[in-house]
Amino acid sequence: MAFLQRMQEALPSRHEVKRRRWVFVPYDRLNDRTGPLARLKADEAGIILLESERKGRNRPYHKKKVVVVLSNLRHFALEQLARGVAVLYRHGPESYGEQLLRLQREYALPPIQLALPAERELREDLSLAQKDGLRLDYVEDDAWVSTREDWVRVFGEPQRETPRGGGRESGRQYLMERFYRYMRKKTGLLMKNGKFAGGKLSFDEQNRRRYKGEVRVPRRPSFPPDDITREVIDMLSHNGIETIGTFEGFDLPVTAKDCAAYWRFALEQLLPFFGPYEDAMSAEEPMLFHSAISALMNIGRLLPGEVVADVQAAYEDKRVPLASAEGFIRQIIGWREFMRHIHDVTDGFRTLTQNPDPPGNLTANEYSHLLVKERNRAAPDLPAMPSALNAHLPLPPAYWGVRSGMFCLDTAVGQVLEQGWTHHILRLMVLSNLATLCGFSPRELTDWFWVTYVDAYDWVVESNVLGMATFSDGGLTATKPYVSGAAYIHRMSDYCGRCALNPKQATGPGSCPFTALYWRFLERHEKVLGGNQRMLMPYTTLHRKTDQERAALRERAERAVEQLQRGEVVD
Ligand code: SF4
């Protein structure tokens, strides 16, 4: 039977609706172990689950991303029905807020409970409906490992005043390490007698081995589409909502049981080797030992607190070595929670100085003023467009699958368009590194990551791309830009041997453009970055280069940018 028909038949009676306490569970909180649902007995709880076509029309998401969200949402509905929870399930063209308001009126529901949504976009959607009469009862979202108080304890209250003409948080710096140090102590994870296990906070320097096939990468379990997933795919194939990528090969877990089984596999088989190869890139083994659970964690199927507790237990049982356990835990209670707070305290980067892509004859500064004026007047929800390095070139066709001839870039893009996922080093040191070096628009890059990655939601993608990856926030989240020449990719991957370009040659035809782009980047941004202590060494090396060397590097870099912009093969 079709899923929505099943939901229709499982509708509670009016009497039953009245008897129960109603909770809205959004698409990214699909569990009954956190939020208001966790505090209710199954036979007194009712949940509202919604599919919004408006959300799908906001941007053309990757097909696999929409399937993993909707199929998990539908399976979650059935799982909750099976344990005795009443379910009101709706699919509609309206926003979440509009659908909730309609349901509240239809059933005369009292204020609907929900955990404060993780996505700013959903918070905005609901607050619009609240203006029209929707009544909600928010509680703190305990799916996170940290709270707003934790952030304030480490960094103090977010800045309220505008310093020297900048945005509210402009000029500040938040270091993940400080936050992570605090979180390790707070949670007691990898702590021994009040000290960090192994005598230090981070084992990052042990996590930089290149992969040469010495350890076999275990085969991942596959979860082929069941009837419900096939129905979702069929719906998406016919509803006229624009998507990208492919449904082909969809095999992600969509039930609570399969999500848990996938995590058990990752913990037992992948985590022991995760640490040493965390930063390695391999053409043969694109996923290496990465758990790739972010898509499931970011919809609430796996909970970060439970996942890190499992890793702690595996470390104590000597099933996972310290460097791997620490590297993984740092990603969860360090980076993941840190990024969520950064997004929160900057209101999705809107409180930073906006230095967006200047249209027509306006300078960036003029446009920035215009934008701020417009924002304050009529458009409170324009996307954040900080760009401390004033990068404004459009994202080139290579990011949408047009062959560039740069093996690392084509491999990363191919993987994303097919799977909706690559591991973090391809995101940071190939896709974002190239965009930052070339001066592609950080906003466009952010939107690209947002639609193409199965695990991207506003709180994580804007923080990672506008913040850490492109230095658009001017150093709020990173002490220096994450940029490198060809040497890093050559050292950490097996890509360069398969590339027509030469990583050891910096200028002239056939040279790898990364190196020339790197020096040109330093040259162009010397005013902003020249005084940065962490950039001292590269600037010293740049200053030792002759005028001819610098001119040749500039020429090589500019030719590569032009070729990329025209959608040509870089040669
Ligand atoms: Fe990438 Fe350059 Fe290596 Fe080619 S040679 S794979 S472009 S880093």
Boltz pocket constraint, residues with backbone or C-beta under 6 A from the ligand:
constraints:
  - pocket:
      binder: B
      contacts: [[A, 405], [A, 406], [A, 407], [A, 408], [A, 409], [A, 485], [A, 486], [A, 489], [A, 490], [A, 495], [A, 496], [A, 499], [A, 500], [A, 501], [A, 502], [A, 503], [A, 512], [A, 513], [A, 514]]
      max_distance: 6.0
